[in-house]
């Protein structure tokens, strides 16, 4: 082959190579876009199915916080005897049972929300223990009265948890 025929061959091959590279680039771009579109559609479908489960979890946790609010708890859990320690234990046991019943809901709500709910539960239990530890309280009825009176002075911890749940559910829309 002569030098002219090699040059002529290169002139014929160069456009074919350029077209091949451009075609490969666009094919690759199209494939990536299709993959992203499929992922987006799968994600959107999963969100559609997960949203009702998430809302149900938020509803259950709101109900939990309502049930452990001291005002509601005192109405629902009556003292079985006159000992303040027994009544405090009964209240705490009721809170713990409610919490354990709703443990699975944590997979549907954010970690921050779950931590606020746990903090509300723990603060409620600590308030009950703190009030029950006072020496001037001698009976279960005195304990009930003091817990009810503490609601006048301060907002129950469950209100903080409920406010957080409402904020988080509002951000879903």
Secondary structure, DSSP 4 states (H G I P E B T S, - for coil): --HHHHHHHHHHHHHHHHHHHHHHHHHHHHHHHHHHHHHHHHHHHHHHHHHHHHHHHHHHHHHHHHHHSHHHHHHHS--SSS-HHHHHHHHHHHHHHHHHHTGGGGGTS-HHHHHHHHHHHHHHHHHHHHHHT-TT--SHHHHHHHHHHHHHHS--HHHHHHHHHHHHHHHH-
